[in-house]
Amino acid sequence: MAYWTMTKYSVIMCVLVATGYGFAQTAPIPAKPLGRIELLALRIDGVGDDRLAKLLQQRGVSFQPDERYHRMLQDAGATSDLLSALDTAKIAPDAGGSGSSSGGQDSAAREAAVLEHMDRGAQLDRNRFHPREAEPEYRAGVDADPTNAFAHLVLGDILERIGQRDAATSEFREAVRLQPDMAEAHSGLANALKPKKGDTQETFAEFDRALALAPDDSRIRSSYAHALEADGKKPDAEEQRRIASQLSPGSGVPPRIRVGGSVEQARITSKANPKYPREAKENRIQGTVKVEALIGKDGSVIDLELLSGDPALVKAATDAIWQWRYKPITLQGQAVQVVTEIDVNFTLR
Protein backbone atom coordinates (compact mmCIF):
# COMPACT_ATOMS: atom_id res chain seq x y z
CA MET A 1 0.00 0.00 0.00
CA ALA A 2 2.86 2.36 0.81
CA TYR A 3 4.31 1.63 -2.64
CA TRP A 4 1.05 2.70 -4.30
CA THR A 5 0.95 5.93 -2.26
CA MET A 6 4.42 6.95 -3.32
CA THR A 7 3.88 5.81 -6.90
CA LYS A 8 0.83 8.01 -7.16
CA TYR A 9 2.73 10.89 -5.55
CA SER A 10 5.65 10.42 -7.95
CA VAL A 11 3.34 10.47 -10.97
CA ILE A 12 1.75 13.71 -9.77
CA MET A 13 5.15 15.27 -9.26
CA CYS A 14 6.35 14.18 -12.70
CA VAL A 15 3.30 15.74 -14.33
CA LEU A 16 3.81 19.01 -12.46
CA VAL A 17 7.49 19.16 -13.30
CA ALA A 18 7.04 18.15 -16.93
CA THR A 19 4.43 20.83 -17.50
CA GLY A 20 6.21 23.56 -15.62
CA TYR A 21 3.42 23.38 -13.05
CA GLY A 22 1.04 23.87 -15.93
CA PHE A 23 -1.72 22.32 -13.84
CA ALA A 24 -1.90 25.60 -12.00
CA GLN A 25 -2.54 27.25 -15.35
CA THR A 26 -4.99 24.76 -16.82
CA ALA A 27 -7.06 23.89 -13.75
CA PRO A 28 -10.45 25.59 -14.13
CA ILE A 29 -10.96 28.66 -12.01
CA PRO A 30 -14.17 28.35 -9.99
CA ALA A 31 -16.76 30.62 -11.56
CA LYS A 32 -18.63 31.26 -8.33
CA PRO A 33 -17.73 34.62 -6.77
CA LEU A 34 -16.42 34.74 -3.23
CA GLY A 35 -19.14 35.27 -0.63
CA ARG A 36 -18.92 37.10 2.68
CA ILE A 37 -18.59 33.96 4.76
CA GLU A 38 -16.14 32.25 2.41
CA LEU A 39 -13.73 35.19 2.26
CA LEU A 40 -13.82 35.80 6.02
CA ALA A 41 -13.44 32.08 6.76
CA LEU A 42 -10.41 31.74 4.48
CA ARG A 43 -8.76 34.73 6.19
CA ILE A 44 -9.47 33.26 9.63
CA ASP A 45 -8.15 29.90 8.43
CA GLY A 46 -4.84 31.58 7.68
CA VAL A 47 -4.92 31.84 3.88
CA GLY A 48 -2.43 34.56 2.97
CA ASP A 49 -3.58 37.98 1.82
CA ASP A 50 -1.63 37.60 -1.42
CA ARG A 51 -3.54 34.44 -2.34
CA LEU A 52 -6.87 35.93 -1.29
CA ALA A 53 -6.16 38.99 -3.42
CA LYS A 54 -5.51 36.67 -6.37
CA LEU A 55 -8.79 34.85 -5.75
CA LEU A 56 -10.63 38.16 -5.58
CA GLN A 57 -9.16 39.16 -8.92
CA GLN A 58 -10.07 35.81 -10.49
CA ARG A 59 -13.51 35.25 -9.04
CA GLY A 60 -14.86 38.58 -7.85
CA VAL A 61 -17.38 38.80 -5.02
CA SER A 62 -21.11 38.25 -4.63
CA PHE A 63 -21.68 41.22 -2.32
CA GLN A 64 -21.08 44.94 -1.95
CA PRO A 65 -18.24 45.47 0.58
CA ASP A 66 -18.96 47.97 3.32
CA GLU A 67 -17.14 49.43 6.31
CA ARG A 68 -18.51 46.80 8.71
CA TYR A 69 -17.25 43.94 6.56
CA HIS A 70 -13.87 45.67 6.26
CA ARG A 71 -13.70 45.68 10.05
CA MET A 72 -14.49 41.96 10.17
CA LEU A 73 -11.62 41.22 7.82
CA GLN A 74 -9.31 43.44 9.88
CA ASP A 75 -10.36 41.54 13.01
CA ALA A 76 -9.23 38.42 11.18
CA GLY A 77 -5.84 39.97 10.40
CA ALA A 78 -6.39 41.35 6.90
CA THR A 79 -3.97 43.98 5.65
CA SER A 80 -4.79 47.18 3.81
CA ASP A 81 -3.63 45.50 0.58
CA LEU A 82 -6.36 42.86 0.89
CA LEU A 83 -8.98 45.49 1.65
CA SER A 84 -7.93 47.39 -1.47
CA ALA A 85 -8.14 44.19 -3.52
CA LEU A 86 -11.65 43.64 -2.18
CA ASP A 87 -12.76 47.16 -3.08
CA THR A 88 -11.52 46.75 -6.66
CA ALA A 89 -12.92 43.22 -7.17
CA LYS A 90 -15.73 42.75 -9.67
CA ILE A 91 -19.15 42.36 -8.08
CA ALA A 92 -21.85 39.92 -9.16
CA PRO A 93 -24.74 40.62 -6.76
CA ASP A 94 -26.98 37.85 -8.09
CA ALA A 95 -24.39 35.08 -7.97
CA GLY A 96 -24.90 33.98 -4.32
CA GLY A 97 -21.70 32.75 -2.69
CA SER A 98 -22.44 32.63 1.02
CA GLY A 99 -21.08 29.11 1.23
CA SER A 100 -24.41 27.71 2.42
CA SER A 101 -26.45 25.13 0.58
CA SER A 102 -29.65 25.96 2.44
CA GLY A 103 -32.17 28.28 0.86
CA GLY A 104 -35.32 29.95 2.07
CA GLN A 105 -36.26 33.39 3.28
CA ASP A 106 -34.12 33.19 6.42
CA SER A 107 -30.85 32.51 4.57
CA ALA A 108 -29.75 36.14 5.02
CA ALA A 109 -30.37 35.88 8.78
CA ARG A 110 -28.33 32.68 8.96
CA GLU A 111 -25.50 34.29 7.04
CA ALA A 112 -25.53 37.30 9.36
CA ALA A 113 -25.43 35.02 12.42
CA VAL A 114 -22.50 32.99 11.07
CA LEU A 115 -20.58 36.18 10.24
CA GLU A 116 -21.21 37.62 13.70
CA HIS A 117 -19.92 34.52 15.47
CA MET A 118 -16.91 34.31 13.16
CA ASP A 119 -16.09 37.93 13.86
CA ARG A 120 -16.32 37.47 17.62
CA GLY A 121 -14.17 34.39 17.40
CA ALA A 122 -11.58 36.20 15.32
CA GLN A 123 -11.42 39.04 17.84
CA LEU A 124 -10.81 36.60 20.68
CA ASP A 125 -8.35 34.51 18.69
CA ARG A 126 -6.30 37.01 16.70
CA ASN A 127 -6.61 40.19 18.74
CA ARG A 128 -6.97 39.04 22.33
CA PHE A 129 -4.97 35.82 21.95
CA HIS A 130 -7.59 33.52 23.51
CA PRO A 131 -8.04 30.65 21.03
CA ARG A 132 -9.81 28.45 23.58
CA GLU A 133 -12.38 31.18 24.19
CA ALA A 134 -12.83 31.61 20.42
CA GLU A 135 -13.86 27.96 19.96
CA PRO A 136 -17.42 28.40 21.38
CA GLU A 137 -18.01 31.33 19.00
CA TYR A 138 -16.92 29.31 15.98
CA ARG A 139 -19.08 26.41 17.17
CA ALA A 140 -22.04 28.77 17.47
CA GLY A 141 -21.40 29.72 13.84
CA VAL A 142 -21.80 26.07 12.86
CA ASP A 143 -24.97 25.83 14.94
CA ALA A 144 -26.36 28.90 13.17
CA ASP A 145 -25.99 27.15 9.80
CA PRO A 146 -24.85 23.50 9.92
CA THR A 147 -24.92 23.36 6.12
CA ASN A 148 -22.22 26.00 5.76
CA ALA A 149 -18.96 24.29 4.83
CA PHE A 150 -16.85 27.32 5.72
CA ALA A 151 -18.25 27.47 9.24
CA HIS A 152 -17.09 23.87 9.70
CA LEU A 153 -13.68 24.79 8.23
CA VAL A 154 -13.12 27.55 10.78
CA LEU A 155 -14.28 25.39 13.69
CA GLY A 156 -12.01 22.56 12.53
CA ASP A 157 -9.06 24.92 12.38
CA ILE A 158 -9.45 26.20 15.95
CA LEU A 159 -10.11 22.70 17.31
CA GLU A 160 -6.88 21.46 15.76
CA ARG A 161 -4.94 24.39 17.15
CA ILE A 162 -6.14 23.81 20.73
CA GLY A 163 -5.30 20.12 20.52
CA GLN A 164 -8.75 18.57 19.94
CA ARG A 165 -7.59 16.68 16.88
CA ASP A 166 -10.37 14.07 16.69
CA ALA A 167 -13.05 16.76 16.85
CA ALA A 168 -11.16 18.82 14.27
CA THR A 169 -11.01 15.81 11.94
CA SER A 170 -14.80 15.44 12.16
CA GLU A 171 -15.33 19.10 11.28
CA PHE A 172 -12.97 18.97 8.30
CA ARG A 173 -14.68 15.80 7.05
CA GLU A 174 -18.03 17.57 7.23
CA ALA A 175 -16.62 20.58 5.36
CA VAL A 176 -15.33 18.23 2.65
CA ARG A 177 -18.70 16.45 2.47
CA LEU A 178 -20.57 19.72 2.10
CA GLN A 179 -18.11 21.24 -0.37
CA PRO A 180 -15.78 18.66 -1.96
CA ASP A 181 -13.99 21.30 -4.06
CA MET A 182 -12.68 23.26 -1.04
CA ALA A 183 -8.89 22.79 -1.08
CA GLU A 184 -8.53 24.25 2.42
CA ALA A 185 -10.87 21.62 3.88
CA HIS A 186 -8.85 18.77 2.33
CA SER A 187 -5.61 20.34 3.56
CA GLY A 188 -7.06 20.90 7.02
CA LEU A 189 -8.16 17.27 7.18
CA ALA A 190 -4.70 16.10 6.13
CA ASN A 191 -3.08 18.24 8.84
CA ALA A 192 -5.54 17.08 11.51
CA LEU A 193 -4.93 13.41 10.77
CA LYS A 194 -1.17 13.54 11.48
CA PRO A 195 -0.76 9.75 11.57
CA LYS A 196 2.18 7.79 12.87
CA LYS A 197 5.15 7.20 10.58
CA GLY A 198 4.30 4.70 7.85
CA ASP A 199 0.54 5.21 8.23
CA THR A 200 0.17 8.14 5.87
CA GLN A 201 -2.08 6.91 3.07
CA GLU A 202 -5.12 9.05 3.96
CA THR A 203 -2.99 12.07 4.89
CA PHE A 204 -1.16 12.08 1.57
CA ALA A 205 -4.39 11.39 -0.33
CA GLU A 206 -6.00 14.47 1.20
CA PHE A 207 -2.97 16.61 0.39
CA ASP A 208 -3.11 15.30 -3.19
CA ARG A 209 -6.78 16.30 -3.41
CA ALA A 210 -6.02 19.73 -1.98
CA LEU A 211 -3.24 20.33 -4.51
CA ALA A 212 -5.39 19.08 -7.38
CA LEU A 213 -7.83 21.86 -6.46
CA ALA A 214 -5.22 24.52 -5.63
CA PRO A 215 -1.85 23.55 -7.17
CA ASP A 216 -0.54 27.10 -6.78
CA ASP A 217 -1.16 27.31 -3.03
CA SER A 218 2.26 27.51 -1.39
CA ARG A 219 0.82 27.06 2.10
CA ILE A 220 -0.66 23.67 1.25
CA ARG A 221 2.61 22.58 -0.34
CA SER A 222 4.54 23.66 2.75
CA SER A 223 2.20 21.62 4.97
CA TYR A 224 2.59 18.65 2.63
CA ALA A 225 6.36 19.01 2.90
CA HIS A 226 6.14 18.91 6.68
CA ALA A 227 4.08 15.68 6.55
CA LEU A 228 6.46 14.09 4.06
CA GLU A 229 9.47 14.97 6.19
CA ALA A 230 7.80 13.56 9.31
CA ASP A 231 7.31 10.29 7.38
CA GLY A 232 11.00 10.16 6.46
CA LYS A 233 10.55 11.23 2.83
CA LYS A 234 12.99 14.13 2.91
CA PRO A 235 13.73 14.39 -0.85
CA ASP A 236 10.00 14.63 -1.60
CA ALA A 237 9.59 17.16 1.18
CA GLU A 238 12.38 19.31 -0.24
CA GLU A 239 10.76 19.19 -3.68
CA GLN A 240 7.47 20.44 -2.26
CA ARG A 241 9.30 23.24 -0.45
CA ARG A 242 11.11 24.16 -3.65
CA ILE A 243 7.82 24.49 -5.51
CA ALA A 244 6.28 26.42 -2.63
CA SER A 245 9.14 28.90 -2.62
CA GLN A 246 8.62 29.52 -6.36
CA LEU A 247 4.91 30.09 -5.88
CA SER A 248 5.07 32.37 -2.85
CA PRO A 249 6.21 36.01 -2.64
CA GLY A 250 9.81 36.42 -1.54
CA SER A 251 11.03 33.33 -3.41
CA GLY A 252 13.81 31.63 -1.51
CA VAL A 253 12.47 32.67 1.90
CA PRO A 254 11.09 29.60 3.71
CA PRO A 255 7.54 29.94 5.12
CA ARG A 256 8.86 28.73 8.49
CA ILE A 257 12.17 27.93 10.14
CA ARG A 258 13.17 25.77 13.08
CA VAL A 259 14.88 27.49 16.00
CA GLY A 260 16.36 25.87 19.10
CA GLY A 261 14.35 26.15 22.27
CA SER A 262 17.00 28.08 24.21
CA VAL A 263 17.44 30.56 21.35
CA GLU A 264 13.73 31.19 20.96
CA GLN A 265 13.26 31.43 24.71
CA ALA A 266 15.48 34.50 24.71
CA ARG A 267 13.05 36.13 22.25
CA ILE A 268 10.05 35.91 24.58
CA THR A 269 8.49 39.33 25.12
CA SER A 270 5.54 38.25 27.29
CA LYS A 271 5.28 35.08 29.36
CA ALA A 272 2.50 33.69 31.55
CA ASN A 273 3.57 31.30 34.29
CA PRO A 274 1.64 28.02 34.48
CA LYS A 275 -0.59 27.36 37.48
CA TYR A 276 0.33 24.14 39.24
CA PRO A 277 -2.80 21.91 39.08
CA ARG A 278 -4.18 21.29 42.55
CA GLU A 279 -4.81 17.62 41.89
CA ALA A 280 -1.23 17.18 40.63
CA LYS A 281 0.08 18.81 43.81
CA GLU A 282 -2.05 16.61 46.01
CA ASN A 283 -0.78 13.50 44.20
CA ARG A 284 2.84 14.73 44.30
CA ILE A 285 3.08 14.76 40.51
CA GLN A 286 5.95 16.74 39.01
CA GLY A 287 8.00 16.73 35.84
CA THR A 288 8.44 18.44 32.47
CA VAL A 289 5.89 19.00 29.73
CA LYS A 290 7.57 19.20 26.33
CA VAL A 291 5.72 20.61 23.32
CA GLU A 292 6.55 21.62 19.78
CA ALA A 293 5.22 25.12 19.12
CA LEU A 294 4.52 27.00 15.91
CA ILE A 295 5.08 30.72 16.39
CA GLY A 296 3.27 32.99 13.96
CA LYS A 297 4.78 35.82 11.99
CA ASP A 298 3.46 38.27 14.59
CA GLY A 299 5.10 36.38 17.46
CA SER A 300 1.93 34.73 18.79
CA VAL A 301 1.60 30.99 19.42
CA ILE A 302 -0.61 29.50 16.72
CA ASP A 303 -0.13 25.75 17.15
CA LEU A 304 1.04 23.33 19.83
CA GLU A 305 1.82 19.62 19.61
CA LEU A 306 2.48 17.59 22.75
CA LEU A 307 5.74 15.65 22.69
CA SER A 308 5.82 14.33 26.26
CA GLY A 309 4.58 15.04 29.76
CA ASP A 310 2.31 13.77 32.51
CA PRO A 311 -1.37 14.19 31.50
CA ALA A 312 -2.08 15.84 34.86
CA LEU A 313 0.28 18.70 33.93
CA VAL A 314 -0.31 19.13 30.20
CA LYS A 315 -3.34 21.44 30.27
CA ALA A 316 -1.75 23.84 32.76
CA ALA A 317 1.39 24.00 30.63
CA THR A 318 -0.36 24.57 27.31
CA ASP A 319 -2.83 27.10 28.76
CA ALA A 320 0.18 29.18 29.81
CA ILE A 321 2.09 28.77 26.54
CA TRP A 322 -0.90 29.94 24.47
CA GLN A 323 -0.44 33.34 26.14
CA TRP A 324 3.28 33.68 25.39
CA ARG A 325 4.51 36.23 22.87
CA TYR A 326 7.80 36.29 20.98
CA LYS A 327 9.78 38.85 19.05
CA PRO A 328 9.08 38.11 15.34
CA ILE A 329 11.86 36.77 13.13
CA THR A 330 12.42 38.17 9.64
CA LEU A 331 14.48 36.86 6.74
CA GLN A 332 15.28 39.17 3.84
CA GLY A 333 12.79 41.62 5.29
CA GLN A 334 9.98 39.05 5.34
CA ALA A 335 8.46 37.72 8.58
CA VAL A 336 8.51 33.93 8.93
CA GLN A 337 6.87 31.38 11.20
CA VAL A 338 9.06 29.60 13.72
CA VAL A 339 8.97 25.99 14.89
CA THR A 340 10.55 25.44 18.29
CA GLU A 341 10.40 23.15 21.31
CA ILE A 342 9.28 24.40 24.71
CA ASP A 343 9.83 22.78 28.09
CA VAL A 344 7.59 23.69 31.02
CA ASN A 345 8.86 22.39 34.36
CA PHE A 346 6.66 21.58 37.33
CA THR A 347 8.60 21.10 40.58
CA LEU A 348 7.16 20.61 44.03
CA ARG A 349 8.77 22.71 46.74
N, C-alpha and C positions, 0 to 999 in steps of 0.2 A: 504493500500500500504506500509506503514511504517513497518507493521508486516511482510510482505513478504520480505522486504529488510533485516531486522534483522534475519529472519529465514534462508534466504540464507547465510548470513554472518556466522551465528552460525554453519550451516552445514559445511561450508568451514573450520571453525576453528576446528570443531570436527575431520574432516578428517586429518588436519595437525597434530593435537595433537596425534591422535590415531596412526598415522604412523611415529611419531617421525620426522615430517616434511619430510617424505619420498617423497613427491611430488617433492621436490628440487632434489631428487636423481633419480626419475623415469621420470621426464619431459624430453622430447627429447632435446638434445643439437643441436641448429641450425648447419647444416653442412656447410653453406656458410661462407667462411673466412671473416674476417673483412677487409673492404676496407679503403682507405685513408680518404674519407669523413666521413664514419661512425665512425671510431675511433676518428678523430678530433672532430666531432660533439658531441660525447658522453663525451669527456673530457671538451669541452666548456659547455655542459649542466650541468656539475657538478658531473658526475659519478666518484666515487672514484678510485684512482689509483690501489687499491688492487683488486677491482672488475674488472677493465679493464685488469689487469694482468692475472686474472683468465680466462677471456674471450679469451685473446690472447693464453693462454695455451690450452684452449679447442678447439678453432676454427681456430687458425692460421691467416695468413693474405694473401691477394691476390696481394701483391706488394712487391717490394724490398725496404726496408727502406733506406733512405739516410740522409745526414747531414741536408739538407733543410727541410725535413719532421720532423726530430728531433727538429729543431728550431721552427717549427709550433706548435708542441706539448708543447714545453717549453713555448711558448707565451700563450698557453692555461692553463698553470699552472702544467704541468706534472713534476713529480719528476724523479730523476735519476733511481729509481727502475723501473718505468714504461718504461723508455727508454731501460733499460736492458732487461725487459720482451719482448719488441718489437723485439729487436735484436736477441733473442733466440727463437722467435716464428717460427713455421713451415710456409713455404711459398708455396703457390699454385698459381703460376703466371697465369694460365689459368682459374681460378675460378671466375673472375669478382669481384664484391663486392664493387662497387663505391657507391651503394645506389640509383642509377638512373635506371629507367625502360626504358629510351629512348636509342635507339641504333643509328647506323649510324656512318659514318666516323668522325664526329665532336664530338663524345662522350668524347674523351680525352681532347679536348679543353674546353668543358663544365665543365668537372671535374676540370681542372686546374683553371678555372675562379671561381668556387664555393670555392675551397680551398683558393685561393688568398683573396677573400672577407671574408671568415671565419677567416683567419689569421689576416687580418687588424682589423676586429671587435674584435678579442681576444686581440690584442695589446691595443686597445682603452679601452676595458672593464676591463681586468685583470691587465694590466700593468700601464695604465695611468688613470684608475679609471673614465672613462667617458662612462658609459653605454648608455646614450642617444645618444652620438655620434657614438657608435658602431651599433646602430639599423639600420641606412642606409646601412652600409656595409653588415649586415646579410640579409637585404632585397634585396640588389643587388645580393647576392648569390642565393636567390630564383628566382630572375629574370633571372639569368644565366642558371638555370635549374629548371623550375617549377615542374618537375616530380621527383625531388629528395626529398624524405621524410625527410632526415636528415637536409637538408637546412631549411625546414619548422619547424623542431623541434627546431633548434637553434634560428630562428626568433621568434618562439612562446615563448621561454624561456626569451629572452631579453624584449619582449613586456610585458610579465607578470611582470617582475621585475621593469619596469619603469611605471607600473600602467595602461597600456592599456589592460585591462583584456579581453574585448570583442574581440579585434583584436587578442590577444594571443589565445583565444579559437578557433577562426577560423583557425589559423595556426596549432594548435594541431589536430583539426578535419581533416585537409587536410593531415597531416602526418599519421594519423591513416588510412585514406582512401587509401593512397598510399602504406602503409606498415602496415597492421593490426597486424602483430606479433611483433611490436616494443613496448616493455613494457614501455620505457621512454615516448613515445608519449601518451599512455593511462594515465600514471601517471601525465604527464604535463597537460593533459586535465582535469583530476580530480582536480588538484591544481588550475587551472585557473578558474574553475567553482565557487568554494567557495560560495555555496548557503547559504541562510538564514537557521537558525535552523529549523529542521523539514522538509526541502526541499532538502534532500540529496540523493535521489534515484539514479540520474545519477552520482553524485560524487562517491558514494560507488560502483556503478556498474563498473565505470572506474578503480577504485583501484582494484576491484576484478579481472578484466581482466589483469591489469598490473601484479598482483601477480601470476595469473595463468601462465603467460609467464616467470616471473622471481621471483619465490617464495623465492629465497635466497638473494634477494636484500634488504639489511637493510635500505637503504635510502627510498625506496618506502614504506616500513612498517612504518618507522618513520613519513612520510608524512600522511599516512593513520591514524596513531595514533592521529596526530594533528587534522585531520578532525573529527574523532570520538569524541575526547574530546570537540571540539567546538560545537558538536551536543548534548552534554550532556551524551555521552556514555563512561564514564570514565573507567569502568571495561574493556570494549573491547579495549579502547585505551591503557591501561596498559598492556594488553595481547600482543598487537602488539609491544609495546616497549620492552617487555620481549623477544619476539622472535628476534627482531632486535638486541638486545644486545648480543644474543647468536650467531647471524650470523656475526656480525661485529668484527673487531680486537679490542682488549682492552675491552673484555666482561665486562659489569658492568659499563662502562663509557657511559653516555648518549650522543647521537649525538649533542644535544643542551640543554642549560639550560636557565632558565628565571632569569633575574637579574633586580632589581629595577632601575628605571630611575636615581635616585640621585647617586646610587652606580656606575652605568655604566658611568655616566657623568664625574665622577672623573677619569675615565680611558681614556678619550679622549686625543689623542696625537696631532691631527691636526683638526682644526675646521674652516670652512668657515662661515662667517656671512651672513645671508640672506639679499637680497636687497629688500627694501620696494617697492612694485609695485606702479608705479606712479598713476595709475588709482585708486588704493585703497586709496592712500594719498588724492587724489583730492576729493574722496567720503567720506573721514573721516572714513574709515573702519579700525578697529583695533581688536585685539583679539589673541587667542592662537590656533595654529594648533597642534593637537596631533596625532602622528603616532605610530604604532608598527613597530619596526625595527628588522631585522634579521642581526646580525653581523657575518661575516664569520670568519673562523679559523685564518685568517691572519689579522683580525681587520678591514677589509673593510666592508662597508654597501652593502649587496647583495639583500635585499628585503625590501620594505616599504609597509605598509598598512595603509591607512587613517582611523583614528578613529573619528575625529571631526575637525571642522575648517571652516572658511568662504572660499568659493570657490575662492574669489579674492586673497587670501593669500596662498593657498595650494601650487601652483607651485613654488613660491619663497622659501617657506620653504623646500620643498622636493629637489629642485635643490641644496640648500645649504647642506642638510643632506647627499646627495649622495657623497659629497666630504669629509665627516668626516672620521677620522681614530681613531681606539681604540687600546689600548694595549690588545693583545690576552689573553684569559683565558685558562689555562690548568688544567686538572684533571688527576691525576695519570700519569703525563708526557705526556698526549695526549691533543692536542688542541681541543676545542669544539666551536660550534656556540653558539651565545647568542641571546636570544629574550629579548627585552627591549622596554620601552615606552619613547618617546622623545616629549618634549613640546618646540615649537618655538613661542616666544611671539613677537607680533607686537604692539608697543605702539607709538602713535603720541605724539610728543613733542611740 
